[in-house]
């Protein structure tokens, strides 16, 4: 279990001085479904080159996906998608959280706090209200 939680794909026999490798199919009946599914996911991830995958941009998810093959026709490039696991929208073209109403260049200049979903919604609302995107402080 500990090796799987550490995302180590190759697991050796826990017996002292044994160097045999354990196989998922052999261990499946002895481990929980959660551990089995995680180990399977780790093994699949190891088969895909790092350059061919990306991760969900949301910190509480970070599941991996295969990168889309870039098509020569811009109208066929997938620009937006939702994560199959956390179901949040993200821009598939640049692998960042959904930032509707904010240009890509502006989004790239923002720090992590400014990129949070709540901050993006506030920024969009502010732009709609005053037309400039300047946050207005109101004291009560």
DSSP file (Angstrom, degrees, kcal/mol; ACC not computed):
  #  RESIDUE AA STRUCTURE BP1 BP2  ACC     N-H-->O    O-->H-N    N-H-->O    O-->H-N    TCO  KAPPA ALPHA  PHI   PSI    X-CA   Y-CA   Z-CA
    1    1 A X     >        0   0    0      0, 0.0     4,-2.6     0, 0.0     5,-0.2   0.000 360.0 360.0 360.0 -44.4    0.0    0.0    0.0
    2    2 A X  H  >  +     0   0    0      1,-0.2     4,-1.7     2,-0.2     6,-0.1   0.898 360.0  50.4 -62.6 -41.2    2.8    2.4    0.9
    3    3 A X  H  4>S+     0   0    0      1,-0.2     5,-2.7     2,-0.2    -1,-0.2   0.898 111.2  48.8 -64.1 -39.6    4.6    2.0   -2.3
    4    4 A X  H >45S+     0   0    0      1,-0.2     3,-1.7     3,-0.2    -2,-0.2   0.915 109.1  52.0 -67.0 -42.9    1.4    2.6   -4.3
    5    5 A X  H 3<5S+     0   0    0     -4,-2.6    -1,-0.2     1,-0.3    -2,-0.2   0.815 107.7  53.0 -62.3 -29.5    0.7    5.7   -2.3
    6    6 A X  T 3<5S-     0   0    0     -4,-1.7    -1,-0.3    -5,-0.2    -2,-0.2   0.413 117.6-118.9 -83.9   2.0    4.2    6.9   -3.1
    7    7 A X  T < 5 +     0   0    0     -3,-1.7     2,-0.7     1,-0.2    -3,-0.2   0.833  58.3 156.3  63.2  37.2    3.3    6.3   -6.8
    8    8 A X      < -     0   0    0     -5,-2.7    -1,-0.2     1,-0.1    -2,-0.1  -0.851  26.7-165.3 -93.0 116.1    6.1    3.7   -7.2
    9    9 A X  S    S+     0   0    0     -2,-0.7     2,-0.7    33,-0.1    -1,-0.1   0.816  71.1  63.5 -75.8 -30.1    5.1    1.4  -10.1
   10   10 A X        -     0   0    0     -7,-0.1     2,-0.5    13,-0.0    -1,-0.1  -0.854  67.7-175.4-101.8 115.9    7.5   -1.4   -9.5
   11   11 A X        -     0   0    0     -2,-0.7    11,-3.6    11,-0.5     2,-0.2  -0.935   9.6-151.6-117.7 128.6    6.9   -3.2   -6.2
   12   12 A X  B     -A   21   0A   0     -2,-0.5     9,-0.2     9,-0.3     7,-0.1  -0.544  36.9 -81.2 -94.2 162.5    9.2   -5.9   -4.9
   13   13 A X        -     0   0    0      7,-2.7     5,-0.2    -2,-0.2    -1,-0.1  -0.340  33.7-136.9 -59.8 135.6    8.2   -8.8   -2.6
   14   14 A X  S    S+     0   0    0      3,-0.1    -1,-0.1    -3,-0.1     2,-0.1   0.572  70.4 111.8 -75.7  -6.8    8.1   -7.6    1.1
   15   15 A X  S >  S-     0   0    0      1,-0.1     3,-1.9     2,-0.1    -2,-0.0  -0.441  84.7 -93.6 -67.5 139.8    9.8  -10.8    2.3
   16   16 A X  T 3  S+     0   0    0      1,-0.3    -1,-0.1    -2,-0.1     3,-0.1  -0.276 106.1   2.0 -57.1 133.7   13.3  -10.2    3.6
   17   17 A X  T 3  S+     0   0    0      1,-0.2     2,-0.5    -3,-0.1    -1,-0.3   0.535  96.7 130.6  64.7  11.2   16.0  -10.6    0.9
   18   18 A X    <   -     0   0    0     -3,-1.9    -1,-0.2    -5,-0.2    -6,-0.0  -0.832  33.7-177.9 -94.8 128.5   13.5  -11.4   -1.8
   19   19 A X        +     0   0    0     -2,-0.5    -1,-0.1    -7,-0.1    -3,-0.0   0.284  36.5 130.6-106.8   7.8   14.0   -9.4   -5.0
   20   20 A X        -     0   0    0     -8,-0.1    -7,-2.7     1,-0.1     2,-0.4  -0.324  57.3-123.4 -64.8 144.6   10.9  -10.8   -6.9
   21   21 A X  B     -A   12   0A   0     -9,-0.2     2,-0.3    -8,-0.0    -9,-0.3  -0.724  19.0-132.3 -89.9 136.9    8.6   -8.2   -8.5
   22   22 A X        -     0   0    0    -11,-3.6   -11,-0.5    -2,-0.4     2,-0.4  -0.653  17.0-144.9 -85.4 145.4    5.0   -8.3   -7.5
   23   23 A X     >  -     0   0    0     -2,-0.3     4,-1.8     1,-0.1     3,-0.3  -0.904  13.6-131.5-112.9 142.2    2.4   -8.1  -10.3
   24   24 A X  H  > S+     0   0    0     -2,-0.4     4,-1.8     1,-0.2     3,-0.3   0.914 106.3  52.6 -55.5 -48.7   -0.9   -6.3  -10.1
   25   25 A X  H  4 S+     0   0    0      1,-0.2     4,-0.4     2,-0.2    -1,-0.2   0.856 110.3  48.6 -60.6 -35.3   -2.9   -9.2  -11.4
   26   26 A X  H  4 S+     0   0    0     -3,-0.3     3,-0.3     1,-0.2    -1,-0.2   0.842 118.0  40.4 -70.9 -34.0   -1.4  -11.6   -8.9
   27   27 A X  H >X S+     0   0    0     -4,-1.8     3,-2.2    -3,-0.3     4,-1.0   0.604  86.8  95.3 -90.9 -13.9   -2.0   -9.2   -6.0
   28   28 A X  G >< S+     0   0    0     -4,-1.8     3,-0.6     1,-0.3    -1,-0.2   0.826  83.9  51.1 -51.7 -40.3   -5.5   -8.0   -7.0
   29   29 A X  G 34 S+     0   0    0     -4,-0.4    -1,-0.3    -3,-0.3    -2,-0.1   0.682 112.1  48.9 -71.7 -16.8   -7.4  -10.5   -4.8
   30   30 A X  G <4 S+     0   0    0     -3,-2.2     2,-0.3    -4,-0.1    -1,-0.2   0.562 106.3  59.4-100.0 -10.6   -5.3   -9.5   -1.7
   31   31 A X  S << S-     0   0    0     -4,-1.0     0, 0.0    -3,-0.6     0, 0.0  -0.780  88.7 -94.3-119.9 162.2   -5.6   -5.7   -1.9
   32   32 A X     >  -     0   0    0     -2,-0.3     4,-2.5     1,-0.1     5,-0.2  -0.246  33.5-114.4 -69.8 161.3   -8.5   -3.3   -1.8
   33   33 A X  H  > S+     0   0    0      2,-0.2     4,-3.0     1,-0.2     5,-0.2   0.868 116.7  56.7 -63.3 -36.6  -10.1   -2.0   -5.0
   34   34 A X  H  > S+     0   0    0      2,-0.2     4,-2.2     1,-0.2    -1,-0.2   0.936 111.3  41.9 -60.9 -47.4   -8.9    1.5   -4.2
   35   35 A X  H  > S+     0   0    0      2,-0.2     4,-2.7     1,-0.2     5,-0.2   0.908 115.0  51.6 -66.9 -41.8   -5.2    0.4   -4.0
   36   36 A X  H  X S+     0   0    0     -4,-2.5     4,-2.4     1,-0.2    -2,-0.2   0.926 111.1  46.8 -60.5 -46.3   -5.7   -1.8   -7.1
   37   37 A X  H  X S+     0   0    0     -4,-3.0     4,-2.3     2,-0.2    -1,-0.2   0.905 113.3  48.8 -63.6 -41.7   -7.2    1.0   -9.1
   38   38 A X  H  X S+     0   0    0     -4,-2.2     4,-2.4    -5,-0.2    -2,-0.2   0.923 111.6  48.8 -64.2 -44.5   -4.4    3.4   -8.0
   39   39 A X  H  X S+     0   0    0     -4,-2.7     4,-2.4     1,-0.2    -2,-0.2   0.905 111.4  50.6 -61.9 -42.1   -1.7    0.9   -8.9
   40   40 A X  H  X S+     0   0    0     -4,-2.4     4,-2.3    -5,-0.2    -1,-0.2   0.911 109.8  50.2 -61.6 -42.9   -3.3    0.3  -12.3
   41   41 A X  H  X S+     0   0    0     -4,-2.3     4,-2.5     2,-0.2    -2,-0.2   0.903 110.2  50.3 -61.5 -42.3   -3.4    4.0  -12.9
   42   42 A X  H  X S+     0   0    0     -4,-2.4     4,-1.9     2,-0.2    -2,-0.2   0.911 110.3  49.6 -63.7 -43.2    0.3    4.3  -12.0
   43   43 A X  H  X S+     0   0    0     -4,-2.4     4,-0.8     2,-0.2    -2,-0.2   0.900 112.2  47.9 -63.8 -40.9    1.3    1.5  -14.3
   44   44 A X  H >X S+     0   0    0     -4,-2.3     3,-0.9     1,-0.2     4,-0.7   0.919 109.5  53.1 -64.4 -43.1   -0.7    3.1  -17.2
   45   45 A X  H >< S+     0   0    0     -4,-2.5     3,-1.0     1,-0.3    -1,-0.2   0.867 102.9  58.2 -60.6 -37.2    0.9    6.5  -16.5
   46   46 A X  H 3< S+     0   0    0     -4,-1.9    -1,-0.3     1,-0.2    -2,-0.2   0.770 100.3  58.0 -64.5 -25.6    4.4    4.9  -16.7
   47   47 A X  H << S+     0   0    0     -3,-0.9     2,-0.5    -4,-0.8    -1,-0.2   0.699  95.2  75.3 -77.9 -19.2    3.7    3.7  -20.3
   48   48 A X  S << S-     0   0    0     -3,-1.0     5,-0.1    -4,-0.7    -1,-0.0  -0.819  88.0-118.0 -99.7 128.5    3.0    7.2  -21.5
   49   49 A X    >   -     0   0    0     -2,-0.5     3,-1.6     1,-0.1     4,-0.2  -0.293  21.4-121.4 -59.8 145.9    5.8    9.6  -22.1
   50   50 A X  G >  S+     0   0    0      1,-0.3     3,-1.4     2,-0.2    -1,-0.1   0.869 113.6  57.6 -56.5 -38.5    5.8   12.7  -20.0
   51   51 A X  G 3  S+     0   0    0      1,-0.3    -1,-0.3     3,-0.0    -2,-0.1   0.647 103.7  54.3 -69.4 -13.6    5.8   14.8  -23.2
   52   52 A X  G <  S+     0   0    0     -3,-1.6    15,-2.6    14,-0.0     2,-0.3   0.318 104.6  59.7-103.2   7.5    2.6   13.1  -24.3
   53   53 A X  E <   -B   66   0B   0     -3,-1.4     2,-0.3    13,-0.3    13,-0.2  -0.909  54.4-169.9-133.3 161.2    0.5   13.8  -21.2
   54   54 A X  E     -B   65   0B   0     11,-2.4    11,-3.0    -2,-0.3     2,-0.3  -0.939  20.1-124.6-141.9 165.1   -0.8   16.7  -19.1
   55   55 A X  E     -B   64   0B   0     -2,-0.3     9,-0.2     9,-0.2     8,-0.1  -0.844  34.6 -92.9-115.2 148.2   -2.5   16.9  -15.8
   56   56 A X        -     0   0    0      7,-3.1     6,-0.2    -2,-0.3     5,-0.2  -0.358  37.9-133.8 -52.9 132.3   -5.8   18.5  -14.8
   57   57 A X  S    S+     0   0    0     39,-0.1     2,-0.5     4,-0.1    40,-0.2   0.537  76.6  99.8 -74.9  -4.3   -4.9   22.1  -13.7
   58   58 A X  S >> S-     0   0    0      1,-0.1     3,-2.1    38,-0.1     4,-1.2  -0.719  70.1-141.5 -88.9 128.4   -6.9   22.0  -10.5
   59   59 A X  T 34 S+     0   0    0     -2,-0.5    -1,-0.1     1,-0.3    -3,-0.0   0.791  99.0  56.2 -58.9 -33.0   -4.8   21.3   -7.4
   60   60 A X  T 34 S+     0   0    0      1,-0.0    -1,-0.3    -3,-0.0    -3,-0.1   0.407 121.4  26.9 -82.8   5.9   -7.4   19.1   -5.8
   61   61 A X  T <4  +     0   0    0     -3,-2.1    -2,-0.2    -5,-0.2    -4,-0.1   0.579  60.9 167.3-124.4 -76.5   -7.5   16.8   -8.8
   62   62 A X     <  +     0   0    0     -4,-1.2     2,-0.1    -6,-0.2    -3,-0.1   0.766  22.5 163.4  58.5  31.1   -4.3   16.6  -10.9
   63   63 A X        -     0   0    0     -5,-0.1    -7,-3.1    -8,-0.1     2,-0.3  -0.473  35.4-118.2 -72.6 152.5   -5.5   13.5  -12.9
   64   64 A X  E     -B   55   0B   0     -9,-0.2     2,-0.3    -2,-0.1    -9,-0.2  -0.651  30.4-178.3 -99.6 153.7   -3.5   12.9  -16.1
   65   65 A X  E     -B   54   0B   0    -11,-3.0   -11,-2.4    -2,-0.3     2,-0.3  -0.938  33.6 -99.8-139.3 159.3   -4.7   12.9  -19.7
   66   66 A X  E     -B   53   0B   0     -2,-0.3   -13,-0.3   -13,-0.2     2,-0.1  -0.639  44.3-112.0 -78.3 139.4   -3.2   12.2  -23.1
   67   67 A X        -     0   0    0    -15,-2.6     2,-0.2    -2,-0.3    -1,-0.1  -0.466  34.0-110.3 -69.6 144.2   -2.4   15.4  -25.0
   68   68 A X        -     0   0    0     24,-0.2     2,-0.4    -2,-0.1    -1,-0.1  -0.505  32.2-108.8 -73.3 141.5   -4.5   16.0  -28.1
   69   69 A X        -     0   0    0     -2,-0.2     2,-0.4     1,-0.1    -1,-0.1  -0.587  37.9-115.9 -70.5 128.4   -2.7   15.6  -31.4
   70   70 A X        -     0   0    0     -2,-0.4     2,-0.3     7,-0.1    -1,-0.1  -0.541  30.0-150.8 -72.6 123.4   -2.4   19.1  -32.9
   71   71 A X        -     0   0    0     -2,-0.4     6,-0.1     2,-0.2     5,-0.1  -0.657  18.0-128.5 -92.1 148.4   -4.4   19.3  -36.1
   72   72 A X  S    S+     0   0    0     -2,-0.3     2,-0.7     1,-0.1    -1,-0.1   0.758  93.9  78.3 -67.2 -24.2   -3.3   21.6  -38.9
   73   73 A X  S >  S-     0   0    0      1,-0.2     3,-2.0     2,-0.0     4,-0.4  -0.791  71.7-153.8 -92.4 113.7   -6.9   23.0  -39.0
   74   74 A X  G >  S+     0   0    0     -2,-0.7     3,-1.1     1,-0.3    -1,-0.2   0.788  91.8  63.4 -56.9 -30.3   -7.4   25.5  -36.1
   75   75 A X  G 3  S+     0   0    0      1,-0.2    -1,-0.3    -3,-0.1    -3,-0.0   0.686 101.2  53.0 -70.5 -14.7  -11.1   24.9  -36.0
   76   76 A X  G <  S+     0   0    0     -3,-2.0     2,-0.3     2,-0.1    -1,-0.2   0.530  81.6 107.7 -95.8  -6.9  -10.5   21.3  -35.1
   77   77 A X  S <  S-     0   0    0     -3,-1.1     2,-0.6    -4,-0.4    16,-0.1  -0.560  75.2-124.0 -73.3 129.8   -8.3   22.0  -32.1
   78   78 A X        +     0   0    0     -2,-0.3   -10,-0.1     1,-0.2     3,-0.1  -0.652  34.2 174.9 -76.2 118.1  -10.1   21.3  -28.8
   79   79 A X        +     0   0    0     -2,-0.6    14,-1.1     1,-0.2    13,-0.8   0.761  61.5  29.3 -96.9 -30.3   -9.9   24.6  -26.8
   80   80 A X  E     +C   91   0C   0     11,-0.3     2,-0.3    12,-0.2    11,-0.2  -0.973  62.1 156.9-135.6 148.6  -12.0   23.7  -23.8
   81   81 A X  E     -C   90   0C   0      9,-2.5     9,-2.7    -2,-0.4     2,-0.4  -0.946  31.9-121.6-154.3 170.3  -12.8   20.5  -22.0
   82   82 A X  E     -C   89   0C   0     -2,-0.3     7,-0.2     7,-0.2     2,-0.2  -0.965  34.3-106.0-122.8 146.9  -13.9   19.3  -18.6
   83   83 A X     >  -     0   0    0      5,-2.2     4,-1.2    -2,-0.4   -18,-0.0  -0.456  19.3-141.3 -68.6 134.7  -12.0   16.9  -16.4
   84   84 A X  T  4 S+     0   0    0     -2,-0.2    -1,-0.1     1,-0.1    -2,-0.0   0.647  98.8  38.4 -70.4 -14.5  -13.5   13.4  -16.3
   85   85 A X  T  4 S+     0   0    0      3,-0.1    -1,-0.1   -22,-0.0    -2,-0.0   0.859 129.8  21.7-105.2 -50.8  -12.8   13.2  -12.6
   86   86 A X  T  4 S-     0   0    0      2,-0.1    -2,-0.1   -23,-0.0     3,-0.1   0.593  90.7-138.5 -96.3 -11.6  -13.4   16.6  -11.0
   87   87 A X     <  +     0   0    0     -4,-1.2     2,-0.3     1,-0.2    -3,-0.1   0.680  52.5 140.5  64.8  21.9  -15.7   17.8  -13.8
   88   88 A X        -     0   0    0      1,-0.0    -5,-2.2   -30,-0.0    -1,-0.2  -0.730  54.1-112.3 -94.2 146.4  -14.3   21.3  -13.8
   89   89 A X  E     +C   82   0C   0     -2,-0.3     9,-1.6    -7,-0.2     2,-0.3  -0.480  39.9 169.3 -76.0 144.9  -13.7   23.2  -17.0
   90   90 A X  E     -CD  81  97C   0     -9,-2.7    -9,-2.5     7,-0.3     2,-0.8  -0.975  42.2-100.1-147.9 160.7  -10.2   23.9  -18.3
   91   91 A X  E >>> -CD  80  96C   0      5,-2.7     4,-1.5    -2,-0.3     5,-1.0  -0.750  28.6-166.2 -83.7 112.3   -8.6   25.2  -21.5
   92   92 A X  T 345S+     0   0    0     -2,-0.8   -24,-0.2   -13,-0.8   -12,-0.2   0.736  83.1  63.7 -71.4 -22.8   -7.3   22.1  -23.3
   93   93 A X  T 345S+     0   0    0    -14,-1.1    -1,-0.2     1,-0.2   -14,-0.1   0.826 123.5  15.0 -71.8 -30.6   -5.2   24.2  -25.7
   94   94 A X  T <45S-     0   0    0     -3,-0.5    -2,-0.2   -15,-0.3    -1,-0.2   0.331  98.9-123.6-127.9   5.8   -3.0   25.6  -22.9
   95   95 A X  T  <5 +     0   0    0     -4,-1.5     2,-0.3     1,-0.2    -3,-0.2   0.863  66.7 125.4  57.0  44.2   -3.8   23.2  -19.9
   96   96 A X  E   < -D   91   0C   0     -5,-1.0    -5,-2.7     1,-0.1    -1,-0.2  -0.879  67.6 -81.1-127.0 161.1   -4.9   25.9  -17.5
   97   97 A X  E     -D   90   0C   0     -2,-0.3    -7,-0.3    -7,-0.2    -1,-0.1  -0.162  63.5 -79.5 -57.8 156.4   -8.1   26.4  -15.4
   98   98 A X        +     0   0    0     -9,-1.6    -1,-0.1     1,-0.1    -9,-0.1  -0.342  49.3 175.7 -58.4 130.5  -11.2   27.9  -17.2
   99   99 A X    >   -     0   0    0     -3,-0.1     3,-1.8     3,-0.1    -1,-0.1  -0.394   8.2-176.0-138.9  58.5  -10.8   31.7  -17.4
  100  100 A X  T 3  S+     0   0    0      1,-0.3     3,-0.1     3,-0.0    24,-0.1  -0.300  71.9  19.9 -58.5 133.3  -13.8   32.9  -19.4
  101  101 A X  T 3  S+     0   0    0      1,-0.2     2,-0.5    23,-0.0    -1,-0.3   0.448 104.5  97.0  87.4   0.4  -13.8   36.6  -20.1
  102  102 A X  S <  S-     0   0    0     -3,-1.8    -1,-0.2     4,-0.0    -3,-0.1  -0.986  76.7-120.3-125.2 124.5  -10.1   36.9  -19.5
  103  103 A X     >  -     0   0    0     -2,-0.5     4,-2.5     1,-0.1     5,-0.2  -0.250  22.8-117.8 -62.8 149.4   -7.6   36.9  -22.4
  104  104 A X  H  > S+     0   0    0      1,-0.2     4,-2.3     2,-0.2     5,-0.2   0.888 113.8  52.2 -56.4 -44.2   -5.0   34.2  -22.4
  105  105 A X  H  > S+     0   0    0      1,-0.2     4,-1.1     2,-0.2    -1,-0.2   0.901 110.8  47.6 -61.7 -41.8   -2.1   36.7  -22.3
  106  106 A X  H  > S+     0   0    0      1,-0.2     4,-0.7     2,-0.2     3,-0.5   0.909 110.7  52.0 -65.1 -42.1   -3.7   38.4  -19.2
  107  107 A X  H >< S+     0   0    0     -4,-2.5     3,-1.0     1,-0.2    -2,-0.2   0.894 105.6  55.1 -60.9 -40.7   -4.2   35.1  -17.5
  108  108 A X  H 3< S+     0   0    0     -4,-2.3    -1,-0.2     1,-0.2    -2,-0.2   0.789 104.2  54.8 -64.9 -27.9   -0.6   34.1  -18.1
  109  109 A X  H 3< S+     0   0    0     -4,-1.1    -1,-0.2    -3,-0.5    -2,-0.2   0.652  91.1  97.3 -78.8 -15.4    0.6   37.3  -16.3
  110  110 A X  S << S-     0   0    0     -3,-1.0     2,-0.1    -4,-0.7    -3,-0.0  -0.368  72.3-126.7 -76.0 151.4   -1.5   36.5  -13.2
  111  111 A X     >  -     0   0    0     -2,-0.1     4,-1.3     1,-0.1     3,-0.3  -0.395  37.7 -92.5 -85.9 175.1    0.0   34.8  -10.1
  112  112 A X  H  > S+     0   0    0      1,-0.2     4,-0.5     2,-0.2     3,-0.2   0.856 125.3  52.9 -58.9 -38.7   -1.6   31.6   -8.6
  113  113 A X  H >4 S+     0   0    0      1,-0.2     3,-0.8     2,-0.2     6,-0.2   0.892 109.2  49.0 -65.0 -38.8   -3.8   33.6   -6.2
  114  114 A X  H 34 S+     0   0    0     -3,-0.3    -1,-0.2     1,-0.2    -2,-0.2   0.750 106.3  58.6 -71.3 -23.2   -5.2   35.7   -9.0
  115  115 A X  H 3< S+     0   0    0     -4,-1.3    -1,-0.2    -3,-0.2    -2,-0.2   0.561  77.5 117.9 -84.1  -8.7   -5.9   32.5  -11.0
  116  116 A X  S <X S-     0   0    0     -3,-0.8     4,-2.4    -4,-0.5     5,-0.2  -0.273  77.9-116.1 -58.8 145.9   -8.2   31.0   -8.4
  117  117 A X  H  > S+     0   0    0      1,-0.2     4,-2.2     2,-0.2     5,-0.2   0.868 114.5  49.8 -54.1 -43.2  -11.7   30.5   -9.6
  118  118 A X  H  > S+     0   0    0      1,-0.2     4,-2.2     2,-0.2    -1,-0.2   0.899 110.9  49.5 -65.0 -40.8  -13.2   33.0   -7.1
  119  119 A X  H  > S+     0   0    0     -6,-0.2     4,-2.4     1,-0.2    -2,-0.2   0.888 110.6  50.7 -65.3 -39.2  -10.7   35.7   -8.1
  120  120 A X  H  X S+     0   0    0     -4,-2.4     4,-2.4     2,-0.2    -2,-0.2   0.900 110.3  49.1 -65.8 -40.8  -11.4   35.2  -11.8
  121  121 A X  H  X S+     0   0    0     -4,-2.2     4,-2.6    -5,-0.2    -2,-0.2   0.907 112.2  48.5 -65.2 -40.8  -15.1   35.5  -11.2
  122  122 A X  H  X S+     0   0    0     -4,-2.2     4,-2.6     2,-0.2    -2,-0.2   0.912 111.3  50.1 -64.1 -42.8  -14.6   38.7   -9.2
  123  123 A X  H  X S+     0   0    0     -4,-2.4     4,-2.3     2,-0.2    -2,-0.2   0.918 112.3  47.2 -61.6 -43.9  -12.3   40.1  -11.9
  124  124 A X  H  X S+     0   0    0     -4,-2.4     4,-2.3     2,-0.2    -2,-0.2   0.926 112.9  48.6 -64.3 -45.1  -14.9   39.3  -14.6
  125  125 A X  H  X S+     0   0    0     -4,-2.6     4,-2.1     1,-0.2    -2,-0.2   0.904 110.9  51.0 -60.7 -42.3  -17.7   40.8  -12.6
  126  126 A X  H  X S+     0   0    0     -4,-2.6     4,-2.9     1,-0.2     5,-0.5   0.907 109.4  50.4 -62.9 -42.7  -15.7   43.9  -11.9
  127  127 A X  H  X S+     0   0    0     -4,-2.3     4,-2.0     1,-0.2    -1,-0.2   0.906 111.2  48.8 -61.2 -41.3  -14.9   44.3  -15.6
  128  128 A X  H  < S+     0   0    0     -4,-2.3    -1,-0.2     2,-0.2    -2,-0.2   0.871 115.6  44.6 -66.3 -35.8  -18.6   44.0  -16.4
  129  129 A X  H  < S+     0   0    0     -4,-2.1    -2,-0.2    -5,-0.2    -1,-0.2   0.917 132.4  14.7 -77.5 -45.0  -19.5   46.6  -13.8
  130  130 A X  H  < S-     0   0    0     -4,-2.9    -3,-0.2    -5,-0.2    -2,-0.2   0.463  91.7-129.6-115.3  -1.0  -16.9   49.3  -14.4
  131  131 A X  S  < S+     0   0    0     -4,-2.0    -4,-0.2    -5,-0.5    -3,-0.1   0.429  91.1  71.1  76.1  -2.1  -15.6   48.3  -17.8
  132  132 A X  S    S-     0   0    0     -6,-0.4    -5,-0.2     2,-0.2    -1,-0.1   0.601  95.8-119.5-122.9 -16.1  -11.9   48.5  -16.8
  133  133 A X        +     0   0    0     -7,-0.4     2,-0.5     1,-0.3    -6,-0.2   0.631  62.3 143.8  84.5  12.8  -11.2   45.5  -14.5
  134  134 A X        -     0   0    0     -8,-0.2    -1,-0.3    -7,-0.1     2,-0.3  -0.759  51.3-125.8 -88.4 127.4  -10.2   47.7  -11.6
  135  135 A X        -     0   0    0     -2,-0.5     2,-0.5    -3,-0.1   -12,-0.0  -0.544  20.9-150.5 -73.5 134.2  -11.2   46.3   -8.3
  136  136 A X        -     0   0    0     -2,-0.3     2,-0.4     2,-0.0    -1,-0.0  -0.926   5.5-143.0-110.2 124.6  -13.2   48.8   -6.2
  137  137 A X        -     0   0    0     -2,-0.5     2,-0.5     2,-0.0    -2,-0.0  -0.716  15.5-168.3 -87.5 131.5  -13.1   48.6   -2.4
  138  138 A X        -     0   0    0     -2,-0.4     2,-0.4     2,-0.0    -2,-0.0  -0.982   4.0-158.3-121.3 125.3  -16.3   49.3   -0.6
  139  139 A X              0   0    0     -2,-0.5    -2,-0.0     1,-0.1     0, 0.0  -0.833 360.0 360.0-104.2 142.9  -16.3   49.8    3.2
  140  140 A X              0   0    0     -2,-0.4    -1,-0.1     0, 0.0    -2,-0.0   0.365 360.0 360.0-117.1 360.0  -19.5   49.3    5.2
